[in-house]
């Protein structure tokens, strides 16, 4: 319990620092001081700042998976999934600028993929659609890639606008396409 408390404290204080400065300007000593721990305690939990960032992002991906609500549209699910980004805009931008593009894309992809996979499985279940697994994977990958591109651009543009408008606009533009694609899968031969 004390271990989890300390890790949560480190994460919380790190996000406060990341809200003010880039990762390269955050030192372990400064973070340890803010947490009122010594540097060895930090190193007991994490090898470095980047390992801490990866764990924070991994925790958020787990939350997306655990908190999926079958009554939400994919748009509502995605907005719920990116709530961490919205709640930590400045920290997200600083993290985003400091980590490898591959890692940020992987994070966004995992979020979008988790949302779309659960949404598509739920759609098939509720609407009794027997889409082929490989087609469901194609649909998940297609929508995930598109959404990652949109979110990536939004973050790069400084997150000036709320993503609600963009995400719901995409939903309106492509309304019904997911269900049509899943139904089309039933008709296609292997």
Phi, psi and omega in degrees: 000317179295324179298314180293322177301313181296316179298317179296321177298314179300315180297314181297314181290325176299314180297324176296317178293317181294339176288339184253335185208164180287161182302321183295341179261002177262123179257155177298320180300315180296316180295316179299318179298316179297327181274352184059044175232168175267166183300324179299326177295318176302311183293339174295325183265325187221146176285325182195180181299322184292327175294321176299313179300314180299322179291320177300313180294321178297320177300319181293322178295319177299318179299318180302315181294317183285328187262014179301134180244116185297344181274349180281151168285169178296329179296312179296321179297318180294317178298320176297319182294328181265015180299326177300316179297316181294322181286340184230050186305306184294317177298318179300315179297317179294320177294313182303320180286340187260338181262162180299138180306323179300319180290319179293319177296322179296318178298309180299319180297317180296321178296308182296319180296317179299315180297310184292321180297312180295319180297314182293318177298319179295317178300315180298319181293309184294319185262009177053051179258128181258059179290148179289144182303318182293328177288322176298320178297318178298316181294315178301312182297320180297308182292322178300314181299317180295316182291323176300316179300315179296314180294319178300314179296319179299316179294315179298328180279006175090011177052041182293317182262157175289139179288346181308308184301313182297312184294316179290330176295315176300317178302318179291319181296325184249020182305129177088347183293324180295312180298317178300318180295319179294319178292323178298324179300324179298326184277334184286142175276159180297000000 
